[in-house]
């Protein structure tokens, strides 16, 4: 059986979520990142980057959340969450997956660990420069949903939408969370209303950012 090495709420969340959507049989293996388990020799043999997720798929350990999403979506025989290779929407799908992976997700790393690019003394300077870049990313994505929604590719939900929802969640405690943007808020509500999201939260022991009980998705 495939095994997902995860930490609650980390980048492994979106892989776990898509596996639930695809009804993929799998086992979960918790990595205690607070205790540094991601840097253990045993784990580094699976993922030399020392981060989650790692997915042992057909007996082979694989990593990088965006790549795992695309692999899993393509493996689904019904292609529910990825346009087929000859579908005109395939290029748009690639565009948004790589945009989220390369232009949006790295900003969070710099926000949470500003000492990495600039040293301990310059953490606030880094955050001051990162905040408008994150806001600009939300501007672009809010405009995309407004013009082409309700999802990134219009009426078609893809793996990119699950990825975007995870990134929106990551902003929840920032001075200006992504849900301050109206179209991103409506998008987030649609994604959070999916039955798989409740299952995901139950399995990972999460509570924050769930829809309030009285809220209904658009």
C-alpha positions in Angstrom: 0.0 0.0 0.0 1.2 3.5 -0.7 2.5 5.5 2.3 2.3 9.2 2.8 4.8 10.7 5.2 3.2 13.9 6.5 3.0 16.6 9.2 -0.4 18.1 10.0 -1.0 21.3 8.0 2.3 21.1 6.2 2.7 20.8 2.4 1.8 17.2 2.8 -1.8 18.3 3.5 -2.6 18.9 -0.2 -1.3 15.5 -1.2 -3.3 13.9 1.5 -6.4 15.8 0.4 -6.1 14.8 -3.2 -5.6 11.1 -2.2 -8.8 11.3 -0.3 -10.6 12.8 -3.3 -9.3 10.0 -5.4 -10.3 7.3 -2.9 -6.7 6.0 -3.0 -5.9 3.4 -0.4 -3.0 4.6 1.6 -1.3 4.6 5.0 -0.2 7.7 6.9 3.1 8.0 8.7 3.4 11.0 11.0 6.7 12.9 10.9 7.2 14.9 14.1 8.8 18.0 12.5 8.9 19.8 15.9 11.2 17.0 17.2 13.3 17.1 14.0 12.2 13.7 12.7 12.4 15.0 9.1 16.2 15.1 9.6 16.6 11.6 10.9 18.9 9.3 8.8 16.0 7.0 8.2 13.8 9.8 6.7 16.6 11.4 4.7 17.0 8.1 2.9 13.5 8.6 1.6 13.7 12.3 1.1 17.1 13.9 1.1 15.6 17.4 1.4 14.4 16.6 4.9 10.9 18.0 4.4 7.4 16.6 4.0 5.7 15.3 2.0 7.2 12.0 0.9 4.9 9.6 -0.8 6.1 6.0 -1.2 4.2 5.3 -4.5 4.3 1.7 -5.9 7.3 1.1 -3.6 9.3 4.1 -4.7 9.7 7.2 -2.4 8.9 10.4 -4.2 8.7 14.1 -3.1 7.8 17.6 -4.1 4.1 18.4 -3.4 3.3 19.9 -6.8 4.9 17.0 -8.6 3.0 14.5 -6.5 -0.3 16.3 -7.2 0.3 16.2 -10.9 1.4 12.5 -10.8 -1.6 11.4 -8.8 -4.0 13.4 -10.9 -2.6 11.9 -14.1 -2.8 8.4 -12.7 -6.5 8.7 -12.1 -8.1 6.8 -15.0 -11.1 9.3 -15.1 -8.7 12.3 -15.2 -11.0 14.0 -12.7 -8.4 16.6 -11.5 -6.1 17.1 -14.5 -6.9 17.9 -18.1 -5.8 15.2 -20.6 -2.6 15.7 -22.5 -4.5 16.6 -25.6 -6.9 19.0 -23.8 -6.4 22.7 -24.6 -6.7 23.4 -20.9 -3.6 21.3 -20.2 -1.3 24.3 -20.8 -3.4 26.5 -18.4 -3.2 23.7 -15.8 0.6 23.5 -16.1 0.9 27.3 -15.9 -1.0 27.6 -12.7 0.6 24.6 -11.0 4.0 25.9 -11.7 3.0 29.5 -10.8 1.8 28.3 -7.4 4.9 26.1 -6.9 7.5 28.7 -8.1 6.0 32.1 -7.5 3.7 31.8 -4.5 4.8 28.9 -2.1 8.4 30.1 -1.8 7.2 33.4 -0.4 5.8 31.6 2.6 9.2 29.9 3.3 10.8 33.4 3.4 8.0 34.8 5.6 8.2 32.0 8.2 12.0 31.6 8.1 13.3 35.1 7.2 16.7 34.3 8.8 17.4 31.8 6.0 17.9 34.3 3.2 19.1 37.3 5.3 20.3 36.3 8.7 18.8 36.7 12.1 19.3 40.4 12.3 17.4 41.1 9.1 14.2 39.1 9.7 11.8 42.0 9.9 13.4 43.6 6.8 12.7 40.4 4.9 9.1 40.2 6.0 8.5 43.9 5.2 9.6 43.1 1.6 7.8 39.8 1.4 4.4 41.1 2.5 3.7 43.2 -0.6 4.8 40.3 -2.8 2.3 38.0 -1.1 -0.4 40.6 -1.5 0.5 41.0 -5.2 0.1 37.2 -5.6 -3.3 37.4 -4.1 -4.2 40.3 -6.4 -3.3 38.2 -9.4 -5.2 35.1 -8.2 -8.2 37.0 -7.1 -8.4 38.6 -10.5 -8.1 35.2 -12.1 -10.9 33.7 -10.1 -13.1 36.8 -10.7 -12.6 36.6 -14.5 -12.4 32.9 -15.1 -13.9 31.3 -11.9 -15.3 29.7 -10.0 -12.0 27.7 -10.2 -8.6 28.5 -11.8 -9.7 26.7 -15.0 -13.2 28.0 -14.9 -15.9 25.4 -14.1 -13.3 22.6 -14.0 -11.8 21.8 -10.6 -8.2 20.5 -10.9 -5.3 19.6 -8.6 -4.2 23.3 -8.9 -7.3 24.3 -7.0 -6.5 22.1 -4.0 -2.9 23.5 -4.1 -4.2 27.1 -4.1 -6.6 26.3 -1.2 -3.7 25.0 0.9 -1.7 28.2 0.2 -4.7 30.3 1.2 -4.9 28.4 4.4 -1.3 29.1 5.1 -2.0 32.8 5.1 -4.7 32.6 7.8 -2.6 34.2 10.6 -0.8 36.8 8.5 -1.6 40.5 8.9 -3.7 40.3 5.8 -4.9 36.8 5.0 -5.9 35.8 1.5 -9.5 35.6 2.5 -9.5 39.4 2.7 -9.8 39.2 -1.1 -13.4 38.6 -2.0 -13.1 36.1 -4.8 -10.4 34.2 -3.0 -12.7 34.1 0.0 -15.6 32.6 -2.0 -13.1 30.1 -3.6 -11.8 29.1 -0.2 -15.4 28.6 1.1 -16.1 26.3 -1.9 -13.1 24.2 -1.3 -13.6 24.0 2.5 -17.2 22.9 1.9 -16.0 19.7 0.1 -16.7 16.6 2.2 -13.1 15.5 1.8 -11.9 18.6 3.6 -13.7 17.6 6.8 -12.2 14.1 6.5 -8.8 15.6 6.0 -9.1 17.8 9.1 -10.3 14.9 11.2 -7.4 12.7 10.1 -4.8 15.4 10.6 -6.3 16.6 13.8 -6.8 20.2 12.5 -9.5 22.7 13.5 -8.5 26.2 12.5 -9.7 27.6 9.1 -12.6 25.3 8.9 -15.9 26.8 7.8 -18.1 28.0 10.6 -21.1 25.7 11.1 -23.6 28.2 9.7 -21.6 29.0 6.6 -22.6 27.5 3.3 -20.4 27.5 0.1 -21.4 29.5 -2.9 
